[in-house]
Every structure is written in C-alpha cells, then in structure tokens.
Amino acid sequence: MVRADVIHRGYGLGVDLGTTYTAAAVRGTDGVDVLRLGARRPEVPSLVYLPADGPVLVGEPAARRGESDPGRMAREFKRRLGDPVPLLVGGAPYSAHALLARQLDHVLGTAVTTQGEPPGSVVVTCPANWGPYKRDLLRQATRLADLETVELRTEPEAAAVQFASGERVAPGEIVAVYDLGGGTFDAAVLRRTATGFELLGEPEGIEQLGGVDFDEAVFDHVRATLGDAAILTTEDPDVQAAFARLRRDCVEAKEALSEDTEVLVPVALPGLHTRVRLTRREFEAMIFPALEETVGAMRRALRSAGVPADQLRSILLSGGSSRIPLVTEVLGTAFGCPTALDPHPEHSIALGAARLSAPETFRPSAQPPMVAAGRPRTAGQTVTTPPLTAPPSASGKPVGAAGEATTPTAVPGEAAPGVAVPDDAPPDAAFADEAAPGVAVPNEAPPGAALPDEGPPDAAPPDAALPVAAFGSAAGAGHADRMPGPHSADTSPVGVRRGPGEPGTTDSAPPRRRWRRAVLAVAAVLALGGAAATVAALRPDGRDSGGSSAAACGFADSFDGDTLDPAWQRQRTDTNVTVADGAVTMDAPDGSDIFETYLAAPMLLRPVTGDFTLETDVTAAPSQFYQGAGLVLWNGPDSYVRLERGYGDTGAVVFEYKDHAPHVKVHSPVRSDGTLVETDAQRGILQLIRKGDTITAKARSALDAQPKDLGSIQVNLPQTVPVGVAVLNRAQQGAKPSSFSARFDSVTARC
C-alpha cells in the first residue's frame, strides 16, 4: 500500500535504485509503506535531465523534458557503473555513480519532505553479483548525496525478506530469487535462518539483460515493420522527439502485453502516422532466448548452492519484468517448483530494504553489512551497523568476487604521490632471462585521479626520435603448447544498449533538509581496477570542496590458482577470461580494438600512482590484420598508450598512443608507415616505463637477455592511471574475421 500522508518519526528508508525505475519505502512504528516518489506512479523513471541552464530534473520531470531534448537526458546509467568511458550528455562527460547520486538525492529529498525529517537509517540495495569495486562506487554515490550512514544489502535478500513478511518461511527452508529488472538479472539461493536469510553458494547475474532490452526488441520490431518509411535523419530535433515518443509507446505496449494478447503501437513520425500490430506470441518469440539465458543463470546458482530445485520452498519473482507471463511458464517448465510473484514486484525490493533498515530484523549470517562512511550523525540518530573495515586476505590480495576490483571506502585527504624512479636506474631485473615476479602490494586506500582537461591541449605532443629495433626473430622455444585456445563465441542476449550519460547542478532542497546544496562534478574518467574513481564535489561557486582519495602504488600478479584476482577491473564482461596453469588467457572477439572510435578491446586494469614500470610476459600468435596483445595505459578514449605484439603486414611490435589529439603510430605494423619493428616471436616481455609525462617503451623476445628501446613519447596523464593488459582483434585490410586469444604469464607494476 502507498501512503504519502503518514509521518514516521525515526523512520527507516529502503531504496531500490533500478536501471529503469527507482522505488523507495519507509519503515515506521506502524509498518512498512511504499514511498510515493512521483505524481503518476509511486516509482519514478531513473532519468536525469541536464539542461544547458537551470535546475537538473530527475524522474517524471526529466522524462517530460527529455522527450523534446533527448540529447540532454541520461538513462540506464546504473548499467554503466564502473565503465571507464564517461557518459556524455549535452557534450559534457559524467560518471555513472554521480548520476546515481542525483537519483538518490531526489529520493532523500522526497522522503524528508514527506516525513518531515531525515531518515534514522537507510538501506540501499545492489545486485548480488556486484563485487567490491562497484559497491564502493555505489557508496561514493551515497556520499555525494550527503547520506551520513547507509547500509548496502543485496537485491535478492531484500526480495526474500519482503516475501517472508507475508508468507511464513520456516528456518531452514530455502528459496531462490529470480530478479528480472529493468537492466539486469540476478539469481540467488537463500536459506531462512533464525535472524534472517543467508546466501548459499555464489549468486549469478547477467548485467546487460532486462526490461530495457525487451523494450528495444519491440522498438526494433516496429522499425522493421515500417521499413524504409522509418529511415529518417536522427539529427533533426523533431525526429529525435518523435522517436523518443515512439520508444515510450513501445514500452507501454510491452507492459500491456502482460494483460492483453495483442496491442497496437501508435507511430507518429514526420510524414508518417500509422499503427503497428504486435501480438503476445510475437513478443514472446523475441524475448525467449533471453529468458533461456536467465534459466541457465538460475541453474548455475542452484548448482553453486548445492540445492536441487525440488528442495526449494519457492522461486520468488522480483523486478517489474517478472510480470511477463512467459517468465512463469519458462520457470515452471525448467524447474517444476512453485513460483511466487509479489502483487507489485516493482516495489518488493524497496519494501524488503525498508524492513532491513530496522535494527532488529533480518541480519544476514553469511556476509557482513557494507557501510558507507560519512560525517558524524546528529544527536538522536541511530547507527545500526559499524563501518566496514575489510582486512586483506592471507595472500595480501583484497577479498571480493571474481572479476571485480576491491577497494576500501574512500577517505578524504591528499593523494599519496608515487615514488619516482631515478633517471639513472639500471635495467629492471625482470628483463633478465628468468624474470622473478615482484611481491604483491595490496592497495591500502582507493586512488585519487587528477581531473582531465576539458579539451585537447593547445599543441600536439612533439614527435619523438625513435630507433627501429628488433623484437626477436625466433619463436618462443618450448612455449608453442602454451598458446591460448580458440575463442568462444559471444552469445549476447536480446538488444543490449548502452545509455547516454549525466549530472550537474542540484535541485532546490526541501524544508528542514540537511543534505548539502552542492554542485556534483566528477572526473570524466574513473580510476579503475581495484580502486574508486576520484570524485570532486564543487561548491555552488564552482570551486573544489577539497575532497579526494588516494591510492597505493604497485602490484604483481603471476596468476596462480584458478580465479582472477578481484583487484582487476574487466573492461568487458562478455568475453572469456580464464586463469589456469599460472597464466591468464583472454579472448578477443572480432571488432576488439583501441583506435579512434573503436574502443571495444577486452582489458584488465588496475590503478597505479606516480612513476612506475609496467611489464608483462605475453604469449600470442597474431596472424590477421589487425590482431595483437600487450600493455595498455588507459586514461579514457582520448588518452591512452598501447604496446603489443601485433600483426599487420607481418608480425610486429606495435607502439601507439593518443593524447587528446589524433591517434599516433610510433611503431606501426604496416611497412609503408616506415616504422615497422618486425618479429615472429610468439613469446616476449613488454615494458612501459613512466617518468612524469614521459613514457618509454621496451621489448624483447623470450630468448633475448636485454630489451630493445623503442623510444619515448610525451603524454598528459593524471597522477593515478589505470594500467594493465589488452587483447585486440579487428579484421582490416581484407582480413577474414577470426578468433584470437593471448596468454599473460605475469603482469607487474613497480613504483
């Protein structure tokens, strides 16, 4: 039930920041109620409109303004959390977690206005398969919204708690949560305990699958039905607005098909007014492959938990997209056990989160709560959980889920500078015949990252005088059998899209509100891989508020074991990354590249502060133009450095970069460029050495004792920059697309 007129003193607030909609609920002495956030519906669209002038709009007002000016509206930014590529709105870059902060700020303002005071405790939910890196970015968002104390809990746990509030679930009984939301899917298995629910096994998730993909499938169907009549220039503002309305109508048609067997989608484009018929059967055929993917994820979650389907009390359906009738049908066929759908699945997570905000209810036994640090609370406010202080594991590596970077909560302060490497330093020991890996240095604090320039520098970096060197002519003896295996086909679900992006000035604050009236500004490029991005909060006059975060420097990974260190941040989660036999193998599907607008290469990144030497032992056999694998310094799509074993006209060592100016080929794999460094060695040692703004490249084959100097360049990089390895595979010059993989036996950064 939605109640906007009930004031709960010392109330708890539960918030579900969804990809497409945001919902909230309050817990008071007389129960838990949905908090009405919008005028039309209790939940509001997860949209932020950023005008050239005037206040930022969130939710329903943003949707109205965005129809006529879609280029200034940010949507689906939750999907982009942790993405190093900034979201662009109106030509300005913003980070996804700053947009989440704006959405959360709107929820808090509504709660304070309705309830008459700030909440006594707040629970914000997140997908169960988010690792420490994304959770830390979410905590940064809560700090940007001036939340003084917040507890993060998983969406499946909140859904299970809400289910248990209406249905008796005895201790020991097991439920599975099938959470199909607007942009992501989560599957988790939980067991009821005396105090709450505990997670069994590892949760499964599909980050790019949800209702927005189903919306896109309907939109594509309508456009395909219209044929050439729908081919219009999207640069025309009237066309943009018309397509925005058509997308909205497609969403409404999709939702109507949960009740009706067919709908008519109105089409009002310049010069074209008609309707397109869509049946439920046609819609189900579009989304069935995606639902099969969710069933597979649920099977994996059950296997990880060691629970057969016939031992489940029920499969709990959560998220607005679980209303689709085919969902229940597919699950019943696959698992043969009861399903339970909340009457309002779009609110179930928020309601469960509000219940979890009560100190006495449902404390998990499997995982400690994660708490965002903030300013001291005012008198009378209750802190329900202590701040999280997660120690490193016995190996010295941060503890977290595979594929996610681990970062402690950001602490304001000065960024710690890296230790400079002396100019006369001798060649590194790792360039000897048998390079010993360095000792891993765990990150003690998240990194600070210098804010990038708004535009390109006044002048392009000068061309460097570069010697032509030989990487090596002999193939890596004894290592042919260590080459990576073939690439596994990419099986993406229905219609994955990436949203635009982001925030700016604040709305007017409601009465008695303690939240800061501030302008939220965030660095365009996030510091990745095990550390949180630097967030700059600006005062209304535009000056820096003084908050920053710092990072430790250095790491070494020889990829022992069978899981990827969670300190690594993966640029793409849809490609294979395998840790085995003392190495990591990365697959690159066709189209993977780091060049101009082609920025889809799989990368593993970690932040390093100050001067450093980055090195990898790579085994690769590229044979198509253009394939390659090696090192990367990644400051974003307009600022990067690459050094790899590549292939063009022949096998080559490739050294290229971009510094807010056109891409520069220092050593190209093409003979006609005149800088070819030819090699047929399959295994080699690559180095990138940073001293200030100077980057020097070196390389040698596995059989050579000393590296060859490939020259130096000048690149504008922030003090802290994500570094790591990348694999490229984009067929060019008539090359046939093919699978490609590379093996990295070690990656080391020494400061």
C-alpha positions in Angstrom: 0.0 0.0 0.0 1.2 3.5 -0.8 0.8 6.1 1.9 2.2 9.6 1.4 0.4 11.2 4.3 1.9 9.1 7.2 4.8 10.6 9.0 7.2 8.1 10.7 9.5 9.7 13.3 12.8 8.0 13.4 11.8 6.0 10.3 13.9 3.7 8.2 14.3 4.2 4.4 14.8 1.5 1.8 15.9 2.4 -1.7 16.0 0.4 -4.9 18.0 2.3 -7.5 16.9 0.4 -10.6 18.1 0.7 -14.1 14.8 2.0 -15.5 12.8 2.8 -12.3 13.7 3.8 -8.8 11.4 2.8 -5.9 11.6 3.5 -2.1 9.7 2.5 1.0 9.6 3.7 4.6 9.5 1.7 7.8 7.8 3.3 10.8 6.3 2.1 14.1 3.1 1.2 12.3 4.6 -0.9 9.5 6.2 -0.5 6.1 4.8 1.5 3.2 5.8 2.4 -0.3 7.0 6.0 -0.5 5.4 7.8 -3.4 8.2 9.4 -5.4 6.2 10.5 -8.5 2.8 12.1 -9.3 1.8 9.3 -11.7 3.3 6.3 -10.0 4.9 5.5 -6.7 8.2 4.7 -8.5 9.9 7.2 -10.8 11.9 6.7 -14.0 15.6 6.5 -13.4 16.2 9.5 -15.6 18.3 12.7 -15.2 17.8 15.7 -17.4 20.7 18.1 -17.6 19.7 21.5 -19.2 22.2 24.0 -20.5 20.8 26.4 -17.9 18.5 25.9 -15.0 18.0 23.1 -12.4 18.6 19.4 -13.0 15.5 17.4 -13.3 15.0 13.8 -12.1 12.3 11.3 -12.7 9.0 12.3 -14.2 10.0 15.9 -15.0 13.2 14.6 -16.7 11.1 12.3 -18.8 8.9 15.1 -20.0 11.7 17.4 -20.8 13.8 14.6 -22.4 11.1 13.8 -24.9 11.8 17.1 -26.7 15.5 17.2 -26.0 16.7 13.6 -25.6 20.4 14.6 -26.0 20.4 16.1 -22.6 18.7 13.2 -20.8 20.7 10.4 -19.0 19.1 7.0 -18.8 20.3 3.5 -17.9 23.3 4.8 -16.1 23.2 2.0 -13.5 24.3 -0.3 -16.2 27.4 1.8 -16.8 28.6 1.9 -13.2 32.4 1.2 -13.3 32.7 1.8 -17.1 35.8 3.9 -17.7 34.2 5.6 -20.7 32.3 8.6 -19.4 28.7 9.2 -20.2 28.1 12.2 -22.4 25.1 14.5 -22.1 24.9 17.7 -23.9 28.6 17.2 -24.9 29.8 17.0 -21.2 31.2 13.8 -19.6 29.9 12.4 -16.3 30.4 9.3 -14.3 27.6 6.8 -13.7 27.9 6.9 -10.0 27.4 10.7 -10.0 24.1 10.2 -11.8 23.1 7.5 -9.2 23.9 10.1 -6.6 21.5 12.5 -8.3 18.7 9.9 -8.3 19.3 9.0 -4.7 19.4 12.7 -3.8 15.9 13.0 -5.3 14.6 10.1 -3.2 16.1 11.5 0.0 14.5 14.9 -0.7 11.1 13.3 -1.2 11.5 11.3 2.0 12.4 14.4 4.0 9.6 16.4 2.6 7.0 13.7 3.2 8.3 12.5 6.6 9.4 15.9 8.0 12.9 14.9 8.9 15.8 12.8 7.6 15.6 9.0 8.0 17.1 7.4 11.0 18.6 4.6 8.9 18.9 3.9 5.2 19.3 0.7 3.3 20.3 0.9 -0.4 20.2 -2.3 -2.5 22.5 -3.6 -5.2 22.8 -6.7 -7.4 24.1 -9.7 -5.6 26.9 -10.3 -8.1 28.4 -6.8 -7.7 31.9 -7.1 -6.3 33.7 -4.6 -4.0 34.6 -2.2 -6.8 31.1 -1.5 -7.9 29.8 -1.5 -4.3 32.4 1.1 -3.5 31.3 3.3 -6.4 27.7 3.0 -5.0 29.0 4.1 -1.6 30.6 7.0 -3.3 27.2 7.9 -4.8 25.6 7.8 -1.3 28.3 10.2 0.0 27.7 12.6 -2.9 24.1 12.6 -1.9 25.1 13.5 1.6 23.9 10.3 3.2 25.6 10.1 6.5 25.2 6.4 7.2 23.9 3.8 4.7 23.9 0.1 4.6 24.2 -1.8 1.4 22.2 -5.1 1.0 21.7 -7.3 -2.0 18.5 -7.1 -4.0 17.7 -10.9 -3.7 18.0 -10.7 0.1 15.6 -7.7 0.2 13.2 -9.6 -2.1 13.3 -12.7 0.2 12.7 -10.5 3.3 9.7 -9.0 1.7 8.3 -12.4 0.7 8.8 -13.7 4.2 6.9 -10.8 5.7 3.7 -12.1 4.0 4.4 -15.8 3.8 5.6 -18.0 6.6 9.1 -19.3 5.7 10.4 -21.6 8.4 14.0 -21.6 9.5 15.9 -24.0 7.3 13.6 -23.5 4.3 15.3 -22.5 1.0 14.1 -20.0 -1.6 15.5 -18.9 -4.9 15.2 -15.3 -6.1 14.6 -14.7 -9.8 15.1 -10.9 -10.1 14.5 -9.7 -13.6 14.6 -5.9 -13.5 14.9 -3.1 -16.0 18.5 -3.6 -16.9 20.0 -6.6 -15.1 19.1 -10.1 -14.0 20.0 -11.7 -10.7 19.6 -15.3 -9.5 20.4 -16.2 -5.9 19.6 -19.0 -3.4 19.0 -18.2 0.2 18.2 -20.1 3.3 16.0 -18.8 6.1 17.8 -18.6 9.5 16.5 -17.6 12.9 17.6 -14.0 12.2 17.1 -13.6 8.5 18.4 -15.1 5.3 21.9 -16.4 4.4 23.2 -16.6 0.9 24.0 -20.2 -0.4 26.7 -20.5 -3.0 27.6 -17.8 -5.5 24.8 -15.6 -6.9 24.6 -15.4 -10.7 23.9 -12.3 -12.7 23.6 -11.1 -16.3 24.4 -7.4 -16.2 23.1 -6.5 -19.7 19.8 -8.2 -19.7 16.5 -6.7 -18.6 13.3 -4.9 -19.5 15.1 -2.2 -21.5 16.4 -4.9 -23.8 12.8 -6.1 -24.3 11.8 -2.5 -24.9 14.5 -2.3 -27.6 13.3 -5.6 -29.2 9.8 -4.1 -29.6 11.2 -0.8 -30.9 13.3 -2.7 -33.5 10.3 -4.8 -34.5 8.2 -1.6 -35.1 11.0 0.0 -37.2 11.5 -3.2 -39.2 7.7 -3.3 -39.9 7.8 0.3 -41.1 10.7 -0.5 -43.4 12.1 2.5 -45.4 9.5 4.8 -44.0 11.3 4.8 -40.7 14.7 5.7 -42.1 14.9 9.4 -41.1 17.8 11.6 -40.2 18.2 11.4 -36.4 20.0 14.8 -36.3 16.6 16.6 -36.8 15.3 17.6 -33.3 11.7 16.9 -34.4 12.7 13.4 -35.5 14.6 12.8 -32.2 11.5 13.9 -30.2 9.3 11.6 -32.4 11.5 8.6 -31.9 11.6 9.3 -28.1 7.8 9.2 -28.1 7.8 6.0 -30.1 10.2 4.4 -27.6 7.8 5.4 -24.8 4.9 3.9 -26.7 6.9 0.7 -27.3 7.5 0.4 -23.5 3.8 0.8 -22.8 2.9 -1.8 -25.5 5.3 -4.3 -23.9 3.7 -3.7 -20.5 0.2 -4.1 -21.9 1.1 -7.5 -23.4 1.3 -8.9 -19.8 -2.5 -8.5 -19.7 -3.6 -8.4 -23.4 -2.9 -10.8 -26.2 -2.2 -8.1 -28.8 -1.6 -4.3 -28.9 -1.4 -1.6 -31.5 1.7 0.7 -31.2 1.0 4.2 -32.4 3.6 5.7 -34.8 3.8 9.5 -35.3 6.9 10.3 -37.3 7.4 13.3 -39.6 5.4 12.4 -42.7 4.1 9.1 -41.3 1.2 8.4 -39.0 0.1 4.8 -38.6 -0.1 1.9 -36.1 1.8 -1.3 -35.9 0.2 -4.5 -34.5 2.1 -6.7 -32.1 0.9 -10.0 -30.6 2.0 -11.5 -27.4 3.2 -14.6 -29.3 5.5 -12.3 -31.5 6.8 -10.6 -28.4 7.5 -13.9 -26.6 9.4 -15.2 -29.6 11.6 -12.0 -29.4 12.5 -12.5 -25.7 12.5 -16.3 -25.4 16.3 -16.6 -26.0 17.0 -14.0 -23.3 14.7 -15.9 -20.8 16.6 -19.1 -21.6 19.8 -17.2 -20.5 18.1 -16.4 -17.2 17.2 -20.0 -16.7 20.8 -21.0 -17.3 21.9 -18.5 -14.7 19.4 -19.9 -12.2 20.7 -23.4 -12.8 24.2 -22.2 -12.1 23.1 -20.5 -8.9 21.4 -23.7 -7.7 24.5 -25.9 -8.6 26.7 -23.5 -6.7 24.4 -23.7 -3.7 24.2 -27.5 -3.9 20.5 -27.3 -3.9 18.3 -29.3 -6.3 15.1 -27.5 -7.5 12.8 -29.9 -5.7 14.2 -28.7 -2.3 13.1 -25.1 -2.9 10.2 -23.6 -0.9 9.6 -21.4 -3.9 11.2 -19.3 -6.6 10.5 -15.7 -5.8 9.9 -13.5 -8.8 11.1 -9.9 -8.4 11.5 -7.0 -10.7 9.0 -5.4 -13.0 9.9 -7.6 -15.9 9.0 -10.7 -14.0 5.3 -9.8 -14.6 5.7 -11.1 -18.2 3.6 -14.3 -18.3 6.2 -16.2 -20.2 8.6 -15.9 -17.3 6.4 -18.1 -15.0 5.8 -20.5 -17.9 9.5 -20.9 -18.6 10.5 -21.3 -14.9 7.7 -23.9 -14.3 8.9 -26.0 -17.3 12.6 -25.7 -16.3 12.3 -26.4 -12.5 8.9 -27.8 -11.8 8.6 -25.9 -8.4 6.2 -23.2 -7.2 6.8 -19.6 -8.2 5.7 -16.6 -6.1 5.1 -13.2 -7.6 4.6 -10.2 -5.4 1.4 -8.3 -6.4 3.8 -5.3 -7.0 7.1 -6.8 -8.0 8.5 -3.4 -8.9 8.2 -2.4 -5.2 9.3 -5.7 -3.5 13.0 -4.9 -3.2 12.4 -1.4 -1.8 9.9 -2.8 0.7 12.3 -5.5 1.7 15.1 -2.9 2.0 12.9 -0.8 4.3 12.3 -3.9 6.5 16.0 -4.4 6.7 16.5 -0.9 7.9 15.1 -2.0 11.3 18.0 -2.9 13.7 16.1 -5.9 15.0 15.2 -7.5 11.7 16.8 -9.9 9.3 20.6 -9.5 9.8 22.4 -11.8 7.3 24.6 -14.5 8.7 26.6 -15.0 5.6 28.0 -11.6 4.9 28.8 -8.5 7.0 27.0 -5.3 6.1 28.8 -2.8 4.0 28.6 0.7 5.3 29.4 4.0 3.6 31.5 6.3 5.8 30.1 9.8 6.2 30.0 12.7 8.5 29.2 12.1 12.2 25.5 11.8 12.7 23.5 14.4 14.6 22.2 13.7 18.1 19.3 11.3 18.2 20.2 9.4 15.0 21.0 5.7 15.4 23.8 4.0 13.6 22.6 0.4 13.1 25.9 -1.1 11.9 29.6 -0.3 12.4 31.7 1.0 9.5 33.2 -1.8 7.3 36.9 -2.4 7.7 37.7 -5.3 5.5 41.2 -6.8 6.0 43.2 -8.3 3.2 43.2 -12.0 2.6 46.1 -14.2 3.7 47.6 -13.7 0.3 47.7 -10.0 0.7 45.1 -9.6 -2.1 41.8 -7.9 -1.3 38.8 -10.1 -0.7 36.0 -9.9 -3.2 34.1 -11.6 -6.0 35.9 -12.7 -9.1 36.1 -10.1 -11.8 35.5 -7.1 -9.5 38.1 -4.8 -8.1 38.3 -4.5 -4.4 38.6 -1.1 -2.9 38.1 0.2 0.7 35.9 3.1 1.3 37.3 6.3 0.0 38.7 8.6 2.7 39.0 12.3 2.0 42.6 13.6 2.1 45.6 14.3 0.0 46.6 11.8 -2.7 49.7 10.0 -1.8 52.4 10.5 -4.5 54.1 7.6 -6.1 57.8 7.0 -5.5 59.7 8.3 -8.5 62.1 6.0 -10.4 65.6 7.7 -10.7 66.6 8.7 -14.2 69.8 6.6 -13.9 68.1 3.5 -12.7 69.6 0.3 -14.2 67.5 -2.0 -16.4 64.9 -3.9 -14.4 65.6 -7.3 -13.1 62.5 -8.6 -14.8 64.3 -8.1 -18.1 66.8 -10.9 -17.3 66.3 -14.3 -18.8 64.3 -15.6 -15.8 62.2 -12.7 -14.5 61.0 -13.2 -10.9 57.7 -11.6 -10.2 57.6 -8.8 -7.6 55.9 -9.1 -4.3 52.2 -8.1 -4.5 51.5 -4.8 -2.8 47.9 -4.6 -1.5 46.1 -1.4 -2.0 45.7 0.4 1.3 43.3 3.1 0.0 41.5 3.9 -3.1 43.2 6.1 -5.7 42.9 9.7 -6.4 42.8 10.6 -10.0 43.6 14.0 -11.5 40.7 15.6 -13.3 41.3 15.5 -17.0 41.3 18.6 -19.2 38.1 19.6 -20.7 39.5 19.6 -24.2 42.7 18.8 -26.2 46.0 20.6 -25.3 47.0 23.6 -27.4 49.6 21.7 -29.3 50.1 18.0 -30.1 53.0 16.2 -28.4 56.2 16.5 -30.4 57.3 13.6 -32.5 59.9 11.5 -30.7 63.1 10.4 -32.3 62.7 6.6 -32.2 65.1 3.9 -33.1 64.0 0.9 -35.2 64.6 -2.2 -33.1 64.2 -5.9 -33.5 61.8 -7.7 -31.1 63.3 -11.1 -31.9 63.3 -13.5 -34.8 62.9 -16.8 -33.1 59.7 -18.2 -31.8 59.5 -18.7 -28.0 61.1 -22.1 -27.6 59.2 -24.6 -25.6 56.1 -22.4 -25.4 54.1 -23.3 -28.5 52.0 -25.6 -26.4 51.1 -22.8 -24.1 49.3 -20.7 -26.7 45.7 -19.9 -25.7 42.9 -21.9 -27.2 40.2 -20.8 -29.6 37.8 -18.1 -28.8 34.4 -19.0 -27.6 31.5 -17.4 -29.5 30.0 -14.3 -27.9 26.3 -15.0 -27.1 24.8 -11.7 -26.1 21.2 -11.6 -25.1 18.4 -9.6 -26.8 19.1 -6.0 -27.8 21.9 -4.8 -25.4 22.2 -1.0 -25.5 24.4 1.4 -23.7 22.8 4.5 -22.3 24.0 8.1 -22.7 25.1 9.9 -19.5 24.9 12.7 -16.9 24.6 15.1 -13.8 25.2 18.7 -12.9 23.6 21.3 -10.6 21.3 20.5 -7.7 17.5 20.9 -7.3 16.1 23.1 -4.7 16.2 21.4 -1.3 13.0 20.7 0.7 12.3 22.2 4.1 14.4 21.0 7.1 16.7 19.1 4.8 20.2 18.6 5.9 21.5 17.4 2.5 24.2 19.7 1.1 23.2 22.2 -1.6 26.1 21.4 -3.9 27.1 21.0 -7.5 28.2 17.5 -8.1 31.1 17.3 -10.6 33.0 14.1 -11.3 36.2 13.3 -13.2 35.3 12.2 -16.7 37.5 9.1 -16.5 37.2 6.8 -13.5 40.3 5.3 -11.9 39.7 1.6 -12.4 40.7 -1.8 -11.3 40.6 -2.2 -7.5 40.1 1.5 -6.6 37.4 4.0 -6.7 37.3 7.0 -9.0 38.3 10.4 -7.7 35.2 12.4 -7.1 35.3 16.2 -7.0 32.5 17.9 -5.2 32.1 21.5 -6.2 30.6 24.3 -4.2 28.0 26.5 -5.8 30.7 28.9 -6.8 32.4 26.1 -8.8 35.5 25.7 -6.6 36.8 22.4 -5.3 35.4 21.4 -2.0 38.7 19.7 -1.1 37.6 16.0 -1.0 39.9 13.5 -2.7 41.1 9.9 -2.3 44.5 8.3 -2.6 45.9 5.0 -3.8 48.8 2.8 -3.0 51.2 2.0 -5.9 52.5 -1.2 -7.3 51.3 -4.8 -7.8 52.4 -8.1 -9.2 50.2 -10.9 -10.4 51.6 -14.3 -11.7 48.0 -15.7 -11.9 48.4 -18.6 -9.5 45.3 -20.5 -8.8 42.2 -20.7 -10.9 40.4 -17.4 -10.3 41.1 -13.8 -11.3 42.3 -11.5 -8.5 39.3 -9.2 -7.8 41.6 -6.2 -7.9 41.5 -6.4 -11.7 38.7 -4.5 -13.4 37.4 -6.1 -16.6 36.5 -3.7 -19.4 34.3 -6.3 -21.0 32.4 -9.0 -19.0 31.0 -10.7 -22.1 34.4 -12.2 -23.2 36.3 -15.2 -21.8 39.0 -14.7 -19.2 40.5 -17.9 -17.9 43.1 -18.3 -15.1 44.9 -21.6 -15.2 48.4 -23.1 -15.3 50.0 -19.9 -13.9 48.6 -17.5 -16.5 45.5 -15.6 -17.6 44.1 -16.2 -21.1 41.9 -13.5 -22.7 39.7 -13.9 -25.7 39.0 -11.1 -28.1 36.0 -11.3 -30.4 36.2 -9.6 -33.8 35.9 -5.9 -33.5 38.1 -5.6 -30.4 40.4 -2.6 -30.8 41.7 0.6 -29.2 41.8 3.0 -32.0 39.8 6.2 -32.6 36.1 5.3 -32.2 36.8 1.5 -32.0 37.2 1.0 -28.2 35.8 -2.4 -27.5 39.0 -4.3 -26.6 38.9 -6.6 -23.6 41.2 -5.1 -20.9 42.3 -6.0 -17.4 43.1 -2.8 -15.5 44.4 -1.7 -12.1 45.3 1.8 -10.9 48.9 2.9 -10.3 50.0 6.2 -8.8 53.1 8.2 -9.8 56.1 6.9 -11.7 56.2 3.2 -12.5 57.5 0.4 -14.7 54.7 -1.8 -16.1 55.7 -5.2 -17.5 54.1 -8.3 -18.9 55.2 -11.7 -20.1 52.9 -12.3 -23.1 52.4 -15.3 -25.5 50.5 -14.6 -28.6 50.5 -15.6 -32.3 48.5 -13.0 -34.2 48.1 -13.8 -37.8 45.5 -11.4 -39.2 45.5 -7.7 -39.8 44.8 -6.5 -37.1 45.4 -8.7 -34.1 47.6 -8.1 -31.1 48.1 -8.3 -27.3 50.1 -6.4 -24.8 50.2 -3.5 -22.4 47.9 -0.5 -22.1 47.8 2.7 -20.1 44.1 3.7 -20.1 43.1 7.2 -19.3 40.0 7.0 -21.5 39.0 7.0 -25.1 41.0 10.2 -25.8 44.1 9.4 -23.8 45.9 6.0 -23.8 49.2 4.3 -24.6 49.5 0.8 -26.2 52.4 -1.6 -26.6 51.7 -5.0 -28.0 52.9 -8.0 -30.1 50.7 -7.4 -33.1 50.3 -8.2 -36.8 49.8 -6.0 -39.9 51.8 -6.7 -43.0 53.8 -9.1 -40.8 54.4 -9.9 -37.2 55.4 -6.8 -35.4 55.9 -4.9 -32.1 53.3 -2.1 -32.1 53.7 1.1 -30.1 50.8 3.7 -30.4 49.1 6.3 -28.4 46.5 9.1 -28.2 46.7 12.2 -26.1 43.6 14.3 -26.7 44.7 14.6 -30.4 44.7 12.2 -33.4 46.0 8.7 -32.8 49.8 8.4 -33.3 51.5 5.3 -34.6 55.0 5.4 -33.2 55.8 1.9 -34.4 53.1 0.7 -36.9 52.7 -2.9 -38.1 52.4 -1.5 -41.7 55.6 -1.3 -43.8 54.5 1.8 -45.7 54.4 3.8 -42.4 58.2 3.4 -42.2 58.3 2.4 -38.5 57.9 -1.4 -38.7 59.6 -3.4 -35.9 59.3 -6.9 -37.4 59.2 -10.1 -35.3 57.9 -13.7 -35.5 58.5 -14.4 -31.8 55.4 -15.7 -30.1 56.5 -15.0 -26.5 58.0 -11.8 -25.3 58.5 -9.3 -22.5 57.0 -5.9 -22.9 57.6 -2.8 -20.8 56.1 0.7 -20.4 58.1 3.0 -18.1 56.5 6.2 -16.9 58.6 9.1 -15.5 56.3 12.1 -15.2 54.8 12.7 -18.6 57.4 10.7 -20.4 56.5 7.1 -21.4 59.3 4.8 -22.7 58.6 1.5 -24.4 60.9 -1.5 -24.3 60.5 -5.1 -25.6 62.4 -8.3 -26.0 61.7 -11.8 -27.1 61.8 -14.6 -24.5 65.2 -15.7 -25.9 66.8 -12.3 -25.6 68.6 -11.2 -22.5 68.3 -7.5 -22.9 65.3 -5.4 -24.1 65.3 -3.1 -27.1 64.5 0.6 -26.5 61.5 1.5 -28.7 61.7 5.2 -27.9 59.9 7.7 -25.7 56.8 9.9 -26.0 55.2 12.7 -24.0 51.6 12.0 -22.9 49.4 14.0 -20.5 48.3 11.5 -17.9 46.8 12.0 -14.4 48.9 11.1 -11.3 46.8 7.9 -11.0 46.1 6.0 -14.2 44.6 2.5 -14.8 47.2 0.2 -16.3 47.1 -3.4 -17.5 46.8 -5.7 -20.5 44.6 -5.7 -23.6 43.8 -8.1 -26.5 42.9 -6.6 -29.9 41.2 -8.3 -32.9 39.6 -6.2 -35.5 39.8 -7.6 -39.1 41.1 -4.9 -41.5 42.6 -4.6 -45.0 40.6 -7.5 -46.3 41.4 -9.9 -43.4 38.9 -12.6 -42.6 37.4 -12.2 -39.1 38.7 -15.0 -36.8 39.1 -15.9 -33.2 42.1 -14.7 -31.3 43.4 -15.2 -27.8 46.5 -14.2 -25.8 48.2 -15.6 -22.7 49.8 -13.4 -20.0 52.1 -15.3 -17.6 52.5 -12.2 -15.4 51.7 -8.5 -15.1 53.8 -6.4 -12.8 53.9 -2.7 -11.9 56.8 -1.4 -9.8 57.0 2.1 -8.5 
